[in-house]
């Protein structure tokens, strides 16, 4: 995973998730986190309860304070890049073979009202064994569960709020075919 490939939650609920709900969910799972709406400091109670937020830093507090994710919330129709992400997700969905997961995912994307984007921060990318990776899964599922959302992980697929795969971006047969073609091309180059 690289920092330039964000994870997204496509939400059908226009009402934003409170940051307190996210923080409390992570803390209940023993994730030592704090949330801030600014570069420094911790969010005050009123900031955790507000529904009028655009971006929040999720910080791991142990062994020392460091940013692990940047969470951004953008209503659909207010940002060209986010609207393009929805269009791209729909395009990817339409390229998949017919299935129940494809129909559910496409319907959900057509009814998207809000997009939550998790940008992975460098401190987390640098440490494959960081416990915040498990926290990321919890955070994604918390947002999806509380906003009628589905999670999109690039190069993987679309997941429901329980973490169940709805639609894979590609299946094992395609991967095998692509790997075989790549291997054949490599053989020709040698």
C-alpha positions in Angstrom: 0.0 0.0 0.0 1.3 3.4 -0.8 0.4 6.8 0.5 -1.0 8.0 -2.9 -3.6 5.2 -3.0 -6.4 6.2 -0.6 -9.1 4.0 0.7 -12.6 5.3 0.3 -16.0 4.8 1.8 -18.9 5.6 -0.5 -21.8 6.7 1.7 -25.5 6.9 1.0 -26.1 8.9 4.1 -25.8 12.7 3.7 -25.5 13.1 7.5 -21.7 13.0 8.5 -20.3 10.7 11.0 -19.3 12.3 14.3 -15.6 12.1 15.0 -16.4 11.1 18.6 -18.2 7.9 17.3 -15.1 7.0 15.3 -12.7 7.8 18.1 -14.8 5.8 20.7 -15.1 2.9 18.3 -11.3 2.7 17.9 -10.6 3.2 21.6 -13.2 0.4 22.5 -11.0 -1.9 20.3 -7.9 -0.8 22.4 -6.5 1.4 19.7 -4.6 4.3 21.3 -5.8 7.1 19.1 -6.5 10.8 19.3 -8.3 12.9 16.7 -7.5 16.4 15.7 -9.0 18.9 13.2 -5.7 20.8 13.1 -2.1 20.1 12.5 -1.4 20.1 16.2 -3.4 19.3 19.4 -6.4 17.2 20.1 -10.0 17.9 19.1 -12.1 19.4 21.9 -15.4 17.8 22.9 -17.4 20.3 20.8 -15.2 19.4 17.7 -15.7 15.7 18.3 -19.4 16.2 18.3 -19.8 18.5 15.4 -21.0 17.2 12.1 -19.5 20.1 10.3 -16.0 18.8 9.7 -14.0 18.3 6.4 -10.8 16.7 7.5 -9.4 15.0 10.6 -6.0 13.6 11.6 -6.1 10.3 13.3 -3.1 9.9 15.5 -1.6 6.9 17.2 -0.5 7.9 20.7 1.9 5.1 21.5 4.9 4.8 21.8 4.8 8.5 20.8 2.2 10.6 19.1 2.3 10.3 15.3 -0.2 10.7 12.4 -1.4 7.4 10.9 -4.4 8.5 8.7 -5.9 11.7 7.3 -9.6 11.3 7.0 -11.4 13.7 4.6 -15.2 14.0 4.1 -16.6 15.5 0.9 -20.2 15.6 -0.2 -20.8 14.2 -3.7 -21.2 17.0 -6.3 -19.0 19.5 -4.6 -15.5 18.4 -5.7 -14.5 17.4 -9.3 -11.8 15.0 -8.1 -14.3 13.2 -5.8 -17.0 13.1 -8.4 -14.4 11.6 -10.8 -13.6 9.0 -8.2 -17.2 7.9 -8.1 -17.3 7.8 -11.9 -14.1 5.7 -11.9 -15.6 3.3 -9.3 -18.7 3.0 -11.5 -16.6 2.3 -14.5 -14.6 -0.4 -12.7 -17.9 -1.9 -11.5 -19.3 -2.0 -15.0 -16.2 -3.9 -16.3 -16.9 -6.8 -14.0 -19.0 -9.9 -15.0 -22.7 -9.9 -14.0 -23.3 -10.8 -10.4 -25.3 -9.9 -7.4 -22.3 -8.1 -5.9 -22.0 -6.0 -9.1 -25.6 -5.0 -9.0 -25.4 -4.1 -5.3 -22.2 -2.1 -5.8 -23.4 -0.2 -8.8 -26.7 0.7 -7.1 -24.9 1.9 -4.1 -22.5 4.0 -6.1 -25.4 5.6 -8.0 -26.9 6.7 -4.6 -23.7 8.0 -3.1 -24.1 11.2 -1.2 -20.8 11.5 0.7 -17.3 10.2 0.2 -14.9 9.6 3.1 -11.2 9.2 2.0 -8.5 7.7 4.2 -5.1 8.8 3.2 -2.4 6.6 4.8 0.4 8.7 6.4 4.1 8.1 6.0 4.7 6.8 9.6 2.3 4.0 8.9 3.5 3.2 5.4 7.1 2.9 6.8 6.0 0.1 9.3 4.2 -3.0 7.9 3.8 -4.3 11.4 2.3 -1.2 12.9 -0.9 -1.9 14.9 -2.6 1.0 13.2 -3.1 -1.3 10.2 -5.6 -3.2 12.2 -7.1 0.0 13.4 -7.5 1.1 9.8 -9.8 -1.8 9.1 -11.8 -0.9 12.2 -12.0 2.7 11.2 -13.2 1.9 7.6 -15.8 -0.5 8.9 -17.0 2.1 11.5 -17.4 4.8 8.9 -19.2 2.3 6.5 -21.5 1.0 9.2 -22.5 4.4 10.5 -23.0 6.1 7.1 -24.7 3.4 5.0 -21.3 3.0 3.2 -19.3 0.5 1.3 -15.5 0.5 1.3 -13.4 0.6 -1.8 -9.8 -0.6 -1.7 -8.0 -0.1 -5.0 -6.6 -3.3 -6.5 -8.9 -5.3 -4.2 -12.5 -4.3 -4.6 -15.6 -3.2 -2.7 -16.5 -4.4 0.8 -19.6 -4.0 2.9 -19.6 -2.6 6.4 -18.9 -6.1 7.9 -15.7 -6.5 5.8 -17.3 -9.0 3.4 -16.2 -8.7 -0.3 -19.0 -7.5 -2.5 -17.1 -7.2 -5.7 -13.5 -8.0 -6.5 -11.7 -5.6 -8.9 -10.4 -8.7 -10.7 -10.6 -12.4 -10.1 -7.9 -15.0 -9.7 -8.3 -16.2 -13.2 -7.6 -12.8 -14.6 -4.6 -12.4 -12.3 -3.3 -15.7 -13.5 -3.8 -14.8 -17.2 -2.1 -11.4 -16.7 0.8 -13.0 -14.9 1.1 -15.6 -17.7 1.1 -12.9 -20.4 3.6 -10.9 -18.4 5.8 -14.0 -18.0 5.6 -14.7 -21.7 6.6 -11.2 -22.6 9.5 -11.4 -20.2 10.6 -14.6 -21.8 10.6 -12.9 -25.2 12.7 -10.1 -23.9 15.5 -12.4 -22.8 
